[in-house]
Amino acid sequence: MAGGIISGEDIQKVREASDLVAVIGERSPVKQRGRDFWCCCPLHNEKTPSFKIDPVLQLWHCFGCNEGGDVFGFLMKTEDLTFPEAVRKLAERAHIDLVDTGGRGNVPNSRKARLKAVCAETAELYHTQLMRNPGEDVAAARSYLSSRGLGGDVPKTWQLGFAPGRGQLVRHLSAKGFKPDEMVEANVAMKAADGKLRDRFYNRIMFPINDAQGECIAFGGRVVGKGEPKYLNSQETPLFHKSQVLYGLDKAKVAMASTGVAVVVEGYTDVIALHEAGVRNVVATLGTALTLRHIRLLSRHAQSTIVYLFDGDEAGQRAADRALGFIDDSMTPEAGRRKVELAAVTLPDNLDPADFVGARGADALQALIDTAQPLLKYGIDRRLARYDLSGAEGRARALTEALAVLAPIKDSLLAKDYAVQIASRVRAREEDVLEQLAQLQPERSTDQRDGVDTASQNGGSAQTGDEATKQERTSSSPALSRPEVNRRRFEREFLSISAQHPEIALAHADALAQTQWHEQIHVTLAQSMLATLSADPAVSAAHVITEAGRVLPAAAGILTSGSMADAAKPAMVAAFLVEELAIGDAEDAVAALRAQMADPASLAPDEFEMLFQTASAMQKDLSRRRLAHKPLMQQ
């Protein structure tokens, strides 16, 4: 079956036939500890197993990268598959024949499928405009593409297009039966101040952005002539997350698998020019620096090396400096089979990849890629080259700068080897340099590694949805008060235990609906659980988490992360958490009343008296509840 709708009955059949421990065990050796199984996470490099598999609930969670989910989620994350593709692959593994239930004509059922249909129809209109519209603006776009060597069959191969604006796309999509909210959610249209819908892209050459399966999920547009921003990408949508998508991956993944090498550049036209010249293992980031998620994605297709190909201009050199933020112990021999080979090379003469291959040919470019240096050596050489090593001051500063590159891996043998080489180049004693290395404190470039958007020209938000969620749970936490940190932890524990024990969620459905959640993502998760349980009270834990993942990409990681879900008496733990959250809500309400009473002059006497009496009564009730609410360890 290629693309029909898979019935819920077949999905459940595949789930029951796919033992999670066995599926994961085919990728990574698992060991049993008590009831659970553990292994090193297949999604990130680690030496100590932090990946837990619950064989009873058929759920997994990695405490290192905070990902989690069911057997379908595991395949989706490790093999870059959609949900239907994961179901079909596991069905094939279990020798289960799926029945195509068809659908209602060509109208997609799921929200994401509907948004993909919007993007596909938009790409088709833009392409038709570029190829057939006789207008002056379109002619200028065709002329620009030809001047960049992107004429001939290139627009057809890459489905390049032109966005005319002036409401033409909105009218076209409306005629095709798409709703305004679908156009806005797909980010191909925007609501103006007067409430009218207008095209998001205007007078731009359009580059459809596809997912790894080749389906259009977003767009990049280059202005024709003068205008700002020069490049405009789609903003974050349910389909498109910049820190997880690479331009051209759908066309590059076969070449990556055959060569073992992935080449990363920074622009659409660079990717196209290199592919057309015969260098087809090339992708580009989309308005962000390369992220850890990108690296994980590329590592699935390119087993040998990921090569950064930097422009020779100033912007390219800044990107080269940012790339050093990816140095960690996954690049050392101690990482074993999970070692990631990151390499880098800078193009000469201030050329970008498209100009280089146009002037010197694909063979010259391939030869340059073949000379790419390991990122560690590349970074050290760049730091040393900044200083005059003939003078004592220059050597001292160069030593400090070059050693800083090694800080994230300072305890590895590789770092010590490089430190000795640095000592030789700056004429320092090896013992002194090794001592200085040991005292270094690693610096972590949070924005680059977690996927924060570093380009001001992309027109999108600064973070992806799930990366922002992760950052909200980590980097912002130290700024919170201790009670607030505990509150949010209790919220996550309650949501986690409810998801992993749906019968408990049903028993506390009122708490899921009434709790005043302190994090918006918790609101979303609670609402999703209630909707799923309302549709089917007998639903499994895996299904609850899968459905939440359709609404919030980070859902599985949150709902499988709770440390209390494995308790011997989960119902008792849940009751404790419900009361803890209810008391917290009551304390918030009392605090709000006191805030209103803080300025008595602004209140009428009877109003102030009413607030005072209410707050007093609530405080007495709170004191009683706190006395009756025993700590969890005493229950």
Legacy VTK file of the C-alpha trace (Angstrom):
# vtk DataFile Version 3.0
C-alpha trace
ASCII
DATASET POLYDATA
POINTS 635 float
0.000 0.000 0.000
1.524 3.330 -1.038
-0.415 6.211 0.375
-3.937 5.344 1.519
-5.386 5.905 4.959
-4.396 3.305 7.567
-7.237 2.231 9.824
-6.998 2.552 13.574
-7.526 -1.207 13.810
-4.494 -1.881 11.595
-2.371 0.624 13.524
-3.215 -1.171 16.763
-2.475 -4.521 15.135
0.982 -3.320 14.077
1.627 -1.805 17.507
0.811 -5.070 19.258
3.036 -7.043 16.876
6.032 -4.711 17.317
7.728 -5.324 20.638
9.555 -2.123 21.520
12.475 -3.870 23.218
13.052 -6.028 20.145
12.788 -3.119 17.699
15.235 -0.970 19.646
17.460 -3.968 20.322
17.998 -4.282 16.572
19.687 -0.839 16.675
21.429 -0.756 20.024
22.330 -3.466 22.587
19.844 -3.393 25.475
20.313 -4.605 29.049
17.611 -5.332 31.591
17.629 -3.586 34.961
14.704 -4.636 37.067
11.514 -4.277 35.073
12.955 -1.917 32.482
15.548 -2.201 29.735
18.326 0.349 29.138
20.683 1.199 26.281
22.783 4.016 24.871
20.545 6.436 23.025
20.504 5.954 19.222
19.582 9.645 18.831
22.666 11.185 20.409
26.175 10.213 21.389
26.680 9.043 24.953
28.918 6.670 26.894
26.559 5.795 29.741
23.096 4.380 28.915
20.346 6.900 29.636
17.718 5.448 27.285
14.970 3.601 29.189
12.490 1.157 27.645
9.365 0.193 29.566
8.349 -3.253 28.217
4.950 -3.148 29.921
3.800 0.246 28.696
5.805 -0.113 25.445
7.215 3.395 25.861
10.765 4.751 25.756
12.454 7.851 27.099
15.998 9.185 26.868
17.046 11.192 29.915
19.992 12.555 27.951
18.262 14.238 25.007
14.742 14.243 26.561
13.125 12.508 23.596
10.564 9.768 24.065
7.515 8.004 22.690
6.224 4.661 21.469
7.493 2.244 18.830
6.200 4.419 15.981
7.844 7.499 17.464
11.131 5.617 17.715
11.181 4.870 13.989
10.016 8.376 13.112
12.914 9.941 15.027
15.666 7.471 14.146
14.815 7.061 10.454
13.254 10.433 9.682
9.890 8.881 8.771
6.338 10.177 8.869
3.826 8.372 11.063
2.244 6.401 8.176
5.708 5.439 6.904
6.670 4.163 10.357
3.458 2.113 10.580
4.064 0.624 7.128
7.684 -0.238 7.873
6.756 -2.016 11.098
3.881 -3.759 9.314
6.349 -5.091 6.765
8.649 -6.220 9.576
5.785 -8.080 11.257
4.433 -9.450 7.925
1.099 -7.701 8.405
-0.956 -6.761 5.343
-2.493 -3.310 5.725
-5.906 -2.584 4.262
-6.252 0.679 2.343
-9.409 2.356 3.623
-9.204 5.010 0.930
-10.468 8.462 1.720
-12.873 11.157 0.588
-11.617 11.897 -2.892
-8.421 13.918 -2.777
-9.231 15.740 0.443
-6.640 14.877 3.136
-8.012 13.937 6.526
-5.305 15.070 8.946
-4.414 18.662 9.622
-0.796 18.207 8.537
-1.855 16.496 5.340
-4.206 19.393 4.654
-1.379 21.911 5.183
0.877 19.889 2.887
-1.850 20.072 0.262
-1.854 23.880 0.634
1.927 23.949 0.143
1.788 21.612 -2.856
-0.896 23.694 -4.570
1.039 26.883 -3.784
4.247 25.446 -5.251
2.375 24.443 -8.400
0.915 27.923 -8.884
4.280 29.608 -8.306
5.975 27.256 -10.788
3.327 27.914 -13.417
3.798 31.647 -12.939
7.558 31.397 -13.460
7.263 29.257 -16.563
4.302 30.946 -18.307
3.619 34.448 -16.988
4.785 37.015 -19.611
4.920 39.934 -17.135
7.997 42.125 -16.682
8.560 41.070 -13.054
8.541 37.390 -14.004
10.832 38.036 -16.950
13.278 39.710 -14.572
13.127 36.625 -12.325
13.860 34.314 -15.254
16.728 36.563 -16.305
18.237 36.439 -12.812
18.044 32.648 -12.705
19.706 32.374 -16.104
22.509 34.702 -14.984
23.156 32.378 -12.051
23.264 29.307 -14.297
19.841 28.192 -13.111
18.020 28.267 -16.428
17.147 25.424 -18.801
15.683 22.420 -16.995
16.694 23.623 -13.527
13.391 25.378 -12.662
11.472 22.233 -13.585
13.829 19.888 -11.689
13.663 21.992 -8.524
10.106 23.302 -9.106
11.286 26.882 -8.816
8.559 29.481 -8.990
7.566 33.118 -8.843
5.217 34.755 -6.335
3.252 37.544 -8.039
1.466 38.695 -4.881
-1.564 40.975 -5.192
-3.825 38.313 -3.710
-3.418 35.954 -6.628
-2.426 32.998 -4.451
-5.234 33.575 -1.942
-7.793 33.654 -4.753
-6.330 30.512 -6.313
-6.309 28.532 -3.056
-9.815 29.701 -2.173
-11.051 28.436 -5.523
-9.440 25.077 -4.716
-11.457 24.846 -1.492
-8.811 25.783 1.064
-9.880 27.843 4.065
-8.258 31.110 5.197
-7.026 29.596 8.472
-5.311 26.794 6.519
-3.485 29.309 4.318
-2.359 31.301 7.365
-1.274 28.200 9.280
0.755 27.014 6.276
2.271 30.528 6.248
1.572 31.209 2.588
-0.910 33.965 3.485
-1.271 36.588 6.208
-4.084 38.593 7.685
-3.664 42.327 7.143
-4.538 44.954 9.750
-7.944 45.374 8.120
-8.618 41.653 8.522
-8.254 40.851 4.846
-6.172 37.913 3.717
-3.130 38.676 1.569
-0.301 36.692 0.004
2.759 36.358 2.261
5.251 36.371 -0.640
5.298 39.111 -3.290
7.576 39.650 -6.309
9.983 36.903 -5.254
11.662 33.927 -6.869
10.339 30.981 -4.906
12.270 27.929 -3.727
9.961 25.180 -2.436
11.374 23.564 0.713
10.700 19.836 0.876
10.909 17.352 3.722
13.134 14.286 3.457
10.384 12.458 1.548
10.175 15.191 -1.103
6.882 16.764 -0.009
6.689 20.573 0.016
6.365 21.947 3.558
7.571 25.564 3.281
9.088 28.186 0.992
12.072 30.438 0.631
11.809 33.553 -1.501
14.461 35.810 -3.019
13.392 39.325 -3.893
13.665 40.300 -7.558
15.714 43.478 -7.849
16.157 45.641 -4.775
14.238 45.097 -1.563
14.528 43.890 2.009
14.792 41.305 3.278
16.729 39.843 0.373
15.723 36.317 1.403
12.495 35.472 3.210
11.761 32.004 4.587
8.484 30.603 5.821
7.998 31.034 9.537
7.614 28.079 11.896
4.530 25.994 11.103
3.230 22.570 12.212
5.078 21.222 9.155
8.245 23.297 9.158
10.879 23.638 11.873
14.062 25.332 10.704
16.345 23.489 13.099
15.156 20.134 11.743
14.933 20.742 7.986
17.712 20.941 5.408
17.165 22.266 1.898
17.804 19.609 -0.742
17.922 16.623 1.620
15.282 14.769 -0.384
17.554 14.910 -3.443
20.860 14.516 -1.568
20.220 11.557 0.745
20.951 8.867 -1.882
24.321 10.437 -2.738
25.063 10.843 0.969
24.410 7.145 1.564
26.592 6.073 -1.364
29.524 8.400 -0.551
29.185 8.399 3.239
29.694 12.174 3.143
27.277 15.084 3.626
28.270 18.592 2.512
26.569 21.573 4.157
26.409 25.014 2.504
24.365 28.116 3.296
22.180 28.955 0.284
19.489 27.522 -2.006
21.309 28.516 -5.183
24.525 26.935 -3.910
22.744 23.612 -3.369
21.146 23.698 -6.811
24.352 24.752 -8.595
26.369 21.979 -6.955
23.747 19.310 -7.644
23.491 20.381 -11.273
27.298 20.239 -11.547
27.250 16.644 -10.306
28.061 17.139 -6.611
24.792 15.769 -5.245
25.475 15.101 -1.556
24.888 18.779 -0.685
22.257 20.432 1.536
21.765 23.889 3.064
20.512 25.216 6.359
17.504 27.518 6.289
18.230 30.787 8.036
19.792 29.093 11.052
23.206 27.887 12.008
23.630 24.124 11.814
22.039 22.512 14.879
22.497 19.239 16.733
19.219 18.052 15.243
20.594 18.726 11.769
23.693 16.721 12.621
21.633 13.788 13.898
19.567 13.894 10.727
22.608 13.986 8.454
24.317 11.210 10.407
21.501 8.841 9.475
22.266 9.297 5.779
26.026 10.024 5.752
27.810 7.423 7.846
31.332 8.781 7.366
31.700 12.565 7.520
29.745 15.824 7.619
31.668 18.590 5.846
30.998 22.294 6.337
31.743 24.183 3.124
32.201 27.812 4.118
32.147 30.824 1.803
35.404 32.721 1.623
33.799 36.063 2.476
33.425 37.640 5.915
29.984 36.131 6.534
31.350 32.701 5.721
34.162 33.151 8.205
31.723 34.153 10.937
29.800 30.958 10.182
33.064 29.029 10.475
33.642 30.449 13.948
30.093 29.515 15.001
30.663 25.942 13.827
33.221 25.428 16.584
30.276 25.328 19.002
29.638 21.738 17.879
32.856 20.369 19.285
32.055 17.808 21.976
33.020 14.300 23.064
31.084 12.763 20.156
34.081 13.769 18.025
36.612 11.828 20.092
37.720 8.197 19.629
36.208 7.424 23.040
32.756 7.861 21.471
33.270 4.542 19.687
30.816 3.674 16.961
28.768 6.776 17.750
31.640 9.023 16.806
30.617 11.883 14.508
33.202 13.090 12.014
32.759 16.824 11.472
35.106 18.473 8.993
35.398 21.925 7.457
36.927 23.711 4.485
36.873 27.342 3.345
36.519 28.297 -0.303
39.380 30.462 -1.624
39.272 33.966 -3.123
36.042 35.043 -1.350
34.026 32.746 -3.614
30.727 31.113 -2.736
30.090 27.472 -3.795
28.014 28.371 -6.868
30.641 30.799 -8.166
33.463 28.360 -7.416
31.918 25.431 -9.273
30.930 27.706 -12.149
34.463 29.052 -12.538
36.566 25.995 -11.706
34.302 22.989 -12.151
32.958 20.128 -10.064
36.243 18.197 -9.968
38.042 21.142 -8.374
35.279 21.485 -5.808
35.326 17.775 -5.019
39.092 17.912 -4.593
38.652 20.780 -2.135
35.980 18.858 -0.195
38.323 15.867 -0.040
40.906 18.070 1.700
38.481 19.148 4.438
40.155 19.075 7.840
38.643 17.693 11.038
36.710 20.497 12.688
39.067 20.487 15.665
42.162 21.028 13.549
40.321 23.529 11.361
39.317 25.567 14.422
42.768 25.453 16.000
44.458 26.515 12.762
42.018 29.422 12.376
42.713 30.630 15.913
46.479 30.390 15.532
46.400 32.163 12.157
44.935 35.285 13.768
48.130 36.111 15.634
51.730 36.911 14.879
53.558 33.909 16.311
56.937 35.585 15.956
56.294 37.676 19.077
55.787 36.567 22.675
52.495 38.442 23.086
51.057 36.983 19.891
52.053 33.463 20.907
50.510 33.868 24.365
47.181 35.072 22.966
47.214 32.410 20.252
47.766 29.714 22.877
44.768 30.867 24.910
42.513 31.100 21.849
43.552 27.762 20.371
43.230 25.863 23.654
39.690 27.223 24.082
38.669 25.134 21.064
39.586 22.011 23.054
37.713 22.969 26.219
34.617 20.791 25.555
36.800 17.659 25.198
39.643 18.623 27.527
39.703 15.231 29.287
40.083 13.195 26.099
43.313 11.814 24.708
42.574 13.645 21.462
42.530 17.012 23.248
45.835 16.280 24.938
47.376 15.313 21.594
46.216 18.565 20.004
47.420 20.520 23.057
50.920 19.122 22.547
50.791 20.211 18.891
49.689 23.701 19.929
52.544 23.875 22.431
55.011 23.150 19.669
53.585 25.833 17.375
53.593 28.571 20.033
56.941 27.499 21.498
55.520 26.680 24.936
56.352 23.860 27.341
54.061 20.853 26.898
53.608 20.513 30.676
52.422 24.114 30.996
49.988 23.797 28.103
48.518 20.528 29.410
48.074 22.105 32.835
46.314 25.087 31.257
44.083 22.703 29.258
43.049 20.858 32.434
41.927 24.126 34.054
39.678 25.209 31.169
35.924 25.544 31.652
33.903 24.463 28.576
31.666 27.089 27.057
28.429 26.019 25.458
26.940 28.000 22.584
23.314 27.503 23.533
21.716 29.322 20.624
23.623 27.484 17.936
23.472 23.999 19.401
19.800 24.173 20.334
18.680 25.643 17.045
18.080 29.335 17.719
17.657 31.264 14.507
20.744 33.403 14.003
19.825 35.057 10.733
17.890 38.277 10.808
16.842 37.890 7.191
14.640 34.845 7.543
11.487 36.587 8.655
10.676 33.785 11.083
10.636 33.235 14.795
13.820 32.747 16.771
13.237 29.147 17.819
11.467 26.069 16.665
8.470 24.889 18.683
10.031 21.860 20.350
13.469 23.468 20.727
11.846 26.470 22.406
10.014 24.068 24.660
13.271 22.367 25.598
14.978 25.682 26.255
12.040 26.868 28.357
12.389 23.765 30.504
16.150 24.107 30.925
17.956 27.361 30.323
15.160 29.513 31.737
14.663 27.357 34.837
17.519 28.813 36.932
15.793 32.209 36.792
12.668 30.744 38.413
12.073 30.669 42.149
12.392 27.317 43.886
8.606 27.041 44.503
7.956 27.764 40.806
10.507 25.157 39.713
8.758 22.613 41.968
5.345 23.637 40.671
6.320 23.038 37.060
7.958 19.745 37.974
4.744 18.582 39.682
2.757 19.597 36.590
5.018 17.528 34.332
4.903 14.564 36.715
1.098 14.640 36.818
0.832 14.872 33.030
3.368 12.082 32.627
1.681 9.722 35.046
-1.716 10.496 33.483
-0.444 9.745 29.980
1.246 6.503 31.003
-1.790 5.365 33.036
-4.918 6.467 31.112
-7.172 5.000 33.812
-5.640 7.507 36.238
-6.202 10.326 33.743
-9.879 9.337 33.557
-10.151 9.333 37.347
-8.652 12.833 37.480
-10.173 14.287 34.317
-11.553 17.203 36.341
-8.034 18.053 37.536
-6.709 17.917 33.964
-9.437 20.349 32.952
-9.351 22.708 35.953
-5.671 22.976 36.925
-4.229 26.441 36.267
-1.161 25.242 34.385
1.906 27.453 34.700
3.317 26.459 31.291
1.388 26.818 28.039
2.708 23.503 26.734
1.115 21.814 29.755
-2.227 23.369 28.807
-1.862 21.911 25.326
-0.973 18.454 26.645
-3.853 18.365 29.123
-6.341 19.397 26.454
-4.991 16.759 24.073
-5.324 14.021 26.705
-8.864 15.026 27.520
-9.828 14.994 23.837
-8.245 11.570 23.302
-9.869 10.057 26.396
-13.225 11.559 25.464
-13.064 9.866 22.058
-12.029 6.492 23.526
-11.941 5.967 27.324
-10.248 2.563 26.814
-7.338 4.024 24.865
-3.757 2.802 25.475
-0.950 4.897 26.919
0.961 4.729 23.638
-2.040 6.098 21.756
-2.481 8.964 24.239
1.140 9.975 23.716
0.983 9.538 19.934
-2.081 11.791 19.706
-0.415 14.432 21.895
2.576 14.336 19.561
0.357 15.335 16.659
-0.452 18.577 18.484
2.919 19.263 20.110
6.161 17.831 18.664
7.800 17.790 22.103
4.912 15.875 23.709
6.478 12.429 23.742
9.615 13.690 25.427
7.618 15.359 28.190
5.038 12.626 28.748
7.629 9.862 29.064
9.990 11.849 31.301
8.204 11.587 34.644
10.160 9.866 37.399
7.007 9.041 39.401
5.146 7.122 36.684
6.975 3.918 37.629
5.945 4.118 41.287
4.553 0.993 42.921
1.256 2.806 43.592
0.816 5.289 40.714
-2.778 6.083 41.715
-1.613 7.255 45.151
1.132 9.359 43.572
-1.385 10.914 41.198
-3.739 11.783 44.057
-0.859 13.483 45.857
0.057 15.481 42.753
-3.548 16.526 42.135
-3.858 17.879 45.675
-0.448 19.569 45.437
-1.479 21.359 42.244
-4.893 22.292 43.671
-3.246 23.792 46.770
-0.867 25.685 44.519
-3.784 27.063 42.508
-5.475 28.171 45.721
-2.276 29.899 46.868
-2.122 31.715 43.536
-5.733 32.825 43.980
-5.020 34.157 47.477
-1.961 35.995 46.171
-4.086 37.557 43.423
-6.643 38.764 45.981
-3.904 40.267 48.140
-2.478 42.025 45.095
-5.878 43.625 44.539
-5.949 44.734 48.171
-2.453 46.236 48.006
-3.880 49.660 47.139
-6.935 50.151 49.404
-7.470 53.694 48.121
-8.411 52.337 44.702
-11.207 50.172 46.127
-14.612 51.030 47.583
-14.813 50.169 51.325
-17.370 47.382 50.801
-15.331 45.936 47.930
-12.164 45.934 50.037
-14.028 44.269 52.901
-15.375 41.560 50.587
-11.894 40.842 49.209
-10.468 40.735 52.742
-13.094 38.282 53.982
-12.649 36.060 50.920
-8.866 36.020 51.218
-9.091 35.236 54.959
-11.472 32.342 54.408
-9.342 30.938 51.593
-6.184 31.241 53.701
-7.796 29.290 56.572
-8.848 26.574 54.140
-5.348 26.509 52.713
-3.781 26.074 56.140
-6.121 23.162 56.846
-5.339 21.500 53.534
-1.595 21.922 53.990
-1.743 20.213 57.389
-3.750 17.335 55.952
-1.550 17.062 52.842
1.282 14.773 53.895
4.543 14.724 51.959
4.650 11.949 49.390
7.373 10.040 51.251
5.029 9.665 54.277
2.181 8.150 52.261
LINES 1 636
635 0 1 2 3 4 5 6 7 8 9 10 11 12 13 14 15 16 17 18 19 20 21 22 23 24 25 26 27 28 29 30 31 32 33 34 35 36 37 38 39 40 41 42 43 44 45 46 47 48 49 50 51 52 53 54 55 56 57 58 59 60 61 62 63 64 65 66 67 68 69 70 71 72 73 74 75 76 77 78 79 80 81 82 83 84 85 86 87 88 89 90 91 92 93 94 95 96 97 98 99 100 101 102 103 104 105 106 107 108 109 110 111 112 113 114 115 116 117 118 119 120 121 122 123 124 125 126 127 128 129 130 131 132 133 134 135 136 137 138 139 140 141 142 143 144 145 146 147 148 149 150 151 152 153 154 155 156 157 158 159 160 161 162 163 164 165 166 167 168 169 170 171 172 173 174 175 176 177 178 179 180 181 182 183 184 185 186 187 188 189 190 191 192 193 194 195 196 197 198 199 200 201 202 203 204 205 206 207 208 209 210 211 212 213 214 215 216 217 218 219 220 221 222 223 224 225 226 227 228 229 230 231 232 233 234 235 236 237 238 239 240 241 242 243 244 245 246 247 248 249 250 251 252 253 254 255 256 257 258 259 260 261 262 263 264 265 266 267 268 269 270 271 272 273 274 275 276 277 278 279 280 281 282 283 284 285 286 287 288 289 290 291 292 293 294 295 296 297 298 299 300 301 302 303 304 305 306 307 308 309 310 311 312 313 314 315 316 317 318 319 320 321 322 323 324 325 326 327 328 329 330 331 332 333 334 335 336 337 338 339 340 341 342 343 344 345 346 347 348 349 350 351 352 353 354 355 356 357 358 359 360 361 362 363 364 365 366 367 368 369 370 371 372 373 374 375 376 377 378 379 380 381 382 383 384 385 386 387 388 389 390 391 392 393 394 395 396 397 398 399 400 401 402 403 404 405 406 407 408 409 410 411 412 413 414 415 416 417 418 419 420 421 422 423 424 425 426 427 428 429 430 431 432 433 434 435 436 437 438 439 440 441 442 443 444 445 446 447 448 449 450 451 452 453 454 455 456 457 458 459 460 461 462 463 464 465 466 467 468 469 470 471 472 473 474 475 476 477 478 479 480 481 482 483 484 485 486 487 488 489 490 491 492 493 494 495 496 497 498 499 500 501 502 503 504 505 506 507 508 509 510 511 512 513 514 515 516 517 518 519 520 521 522 523 524 525 526 527 528 529 530 531 532 533 534 535 536 537 538 539 540 541 542 543 544 545 546 547 548 549 550 551 552 553 554 555 556 557 558 559 560 561 562 563 564 565 566 567 568 569 570 571 572 573 574 575 576 577 578 579 580 581 582 583 584 585 586 587 588 589 590 591 592 593 594 595 596 597 598 599 600 601 602 603 604 605 606 607 608 609 610 611 612 613 614 615 616 617 618 619 620 621 622 623 624 625 626 627 628 629 630 631 632 633 634
